[in-house]
């Protein structure tokens, strides 16, 4: 399982914690982390992303489909990104 989308997402957030791409990807990451399995994300938000960010979003979705959202790396990444955004 390729976990590089998590590191790429983390880096985007590090580079600009309150940028549009950071917040959109963080929202997607949190949505895909939902334990109840109801992955509700407004797909029209994909339009707000650059083509590169959108491709990363698709790769995060694929990682979730492979069960990557249950990995410790995924959970750690979500916690780290939450902290980065909170601290700004």
Secondary structure as GFF3:
##gff-version 3
##sequence-region A 1 88
A	DSSP	alpha_helix	4	15	.	.	.	ID=ss1
A	DSSP	alpha_helix	20	32	.	.	.	ID=ss2
A	DSSP	three_ten_helix	43	48	.	.	.	ID=ss3
A	DSSP	alpha_helix	51	65	.	.	.	ID=ss4
A	DSSP	three_ten_helix	68	70	.	.	.	ID=ss5
A	DSSP	alpha_helix	72	87	.	.	.	ID=ss6
###
